[in-house]
Amino acid sequence: MSLDYSETQYFRHPAIIALVGGTAIITWYATLIQGDIGPLQIFILAMVGVVIPLLFVVLRLETRVSVDGITYRMPPIVLRERTIRWSELETVDLITIRPIRDCGGWGIRYCRNKMGIAYIVSGNQMIRCTFKNGGKVLLGTKRSDEMMKTIRSYFS
């Protein structure tokens, strides 16, 4: 029987969808009513109207807890899996944050008050991994009880 835990979260927060979608629509509208479209306008339209919304569709946080440690990545920005080995950790605990106030929003953020680097997709529950060297990584989770139960089975 495997005790491993796996979670994938997508950016589906209504505020993010409204901001990205609204910006894309306004950009398309403003560019198209302008009439004369040059290379700069095509570039801006492609980035703001297509690439950035597409990025938010595929952007996700993948987290896995196993006998090896806590593995995470956030493709397509962080493609390579990063593993936090149990032997590197001083503590692992569950905290509640306010994404905008504490870290400036969602995504990969450096949080205030020496909270560390956070990988935030949705919600406010974070697994805080404190390393023996003092560094910290925060990983968002939507299933904090299940994730912490698995962590406790490997890390005491």
C-alpha positions in Angstrom: 0.0 0.0 0.0 1.4 3.3 -1.1 1.3 6.3 1.3 2.2 8.8 -1.4 0.3 11.9 -1.9 -0.1 13.8 -5.2 -2.0 17.0 -6.0 -2.3 19.2 -9.1 -3.8 22.7 -8.8 -4.7 25.0 -11.7 -5.2 28.8 -11.8 -9.0 29.0 -11.5 -9.4 31.9 -9.1 -12.3 34.1 -10.4 -10.2 37.3 -9.8 -7.3 36.0 -11.9 -9.7 34.8 -14.7 -11.5 38.1 -14.8 -8.2 40.1 -14.8 -6.5 38.0 -17.5 -9.6 37.6 -19.6 -10.6 41.3 -19.3 -7.2 42.4 -20.3 -7.2 40.2 -23.3 -10.6 41.4 -24.5 -9.7 45.1 -24.0 -6.4 44.5 -25.9 -8.1 42.8 -28.8 -10.8 45.5 -28.9 -8.4 48.5 -28.7 -6.1 47.0 -31.3 -8.9 46.2 -33.8 -10.7 49.5 -33.6 -7.4 51.3 -34.1 -7.5 50.1 -37.7 -3.8 50.4 -38.8 -2.0 47.5 -37.2 1.7 47.6 -37.2 4.4 45.1 -36.0 4.3 46.5 -32.4 0.5 46.2 -32.2 0.7 42.6 -33.5 3.3 41.7 -30.9 1.3 43.3 -28.1 -1.9 41.6 -29.3 -0.2 38.2 -29.5 1.3 38.5 -26.0 -1.6 40.0 -24.1 -4.4 38.6 -26.1 -3.1 35.1 -26.7 0.1 34.0 -25.0 -0.7 35.2 -21.5 -4.2 33.8 -21.3 -2.9 30.5 -22.7 -0.2 30.5 -20.1 -2.9 30.7 -17.3 -4.8 27.8 -18.9 -1.7 25.5 -18.7 0.0 26.9 -15.6 -0.3 24.6 -12.6 1.3 23.5 -9.4 2.2 19.8 -9.1 3.1 18.5 -5.7 4.0 15.0 -4.6 4.9 13.6 -1.2 6.8 10.3 -1.1 9.4 8.4 0.7 12.0 10.6 -1.1 10.6 13.9 0.2 8.3 16.7 -1.2 8.6 17.1 -5.0 7.1 20.1 -6.8 7.1 22.0 -10.1 5.1 24.7 -11.7 5.1 24.0 -15.5 5.5 25.7 -17.9 7.6 28.1 -15.7 9.4 25.6 -13.5 9.7 22.5 -15.7 12.3 20.6 -13.7 11.0 18.8 -10.6 12.5 20.0 -7.4 12.7 17.6 -4.5 13.0 18.7 -0.9 14.6 15.7 0.9 13.4 14.8 4.4 17.0 15.1 5.6 17.2 18.8 4.6 14.2 19.8 6.6 14.0 21.2 10.1 10.2 21.5 10.3 7.2 21.1 8.1 3.9 22.8 9.1 0.6 24.1 7.8 0.0 27.8 7.8 -2.7 30.1 6.5 -1.7 33.2 4.5 -3.3 36.1 2.7 -1.9 35.7 -0.8 -2.2 39.4 -1.8 -1.2 41.0 1.5 1.5 38.5 2.5 3.0 37.6 -0.9 1.7 40.1 -3.5 -0.6 37.7 -5.2 -0.5 34.3 -6.8 2.2 32.5 -8.7 5.8 32.2 -7.6 6.4 34.9 -5.0 8.9 36.0 -2.4 6.8 36.7 0.6 7.2 39.4 3.3 8.3 38.8 6.9 10.9 36.2 5.9 8.1 33.7 5.0 10.2 32.4 2.1 9.4 31.6 -1.6 5.8 30.7 -2.2 4.2 28.7 -4.9 0.6 29.9 -4.8 -2.2 28.8 -7.2 -5.4 29.1 -5.2 -6.6 29.3 -1.7 -4.7 30.3 1.4 -3.4 27.0 2.9 0.3 26.5 2.6 2.7 23.8 3.6 5.8 25.6 5.0 9.0 23.7 4.6 11.8 25.2 6.8 15.2 24.0 5.9 18.0 23.3 8.4 19.9 26.2 6.8 17.0 28.6 7.6 15.5 28.8 4.1 11.8 28.4 3.5 9.5 27.2 0.7 5.7 27.5 0.9 3.6 25.1 -1.3 -0.1 25.8 -1.7 -2.5 23.0 -1.2 -6.3 22.5 -1.5 -6.2 19.3 0.5 -4.1 20.3 3.5 -5.3 17.6 5.9 -4.5 14.7 3.5 -1.2 16.3 2.6 -0.1 16.8 6.2 -1.2 13.3 7.1 1.2 11.9 4.4 4.0 14.3 5.4 3.7 13.2 9.1 3.9 9.5 8.0 7.4 10.3 6.5 8.6 13.2 8.6 8.3 13.4 12.4 
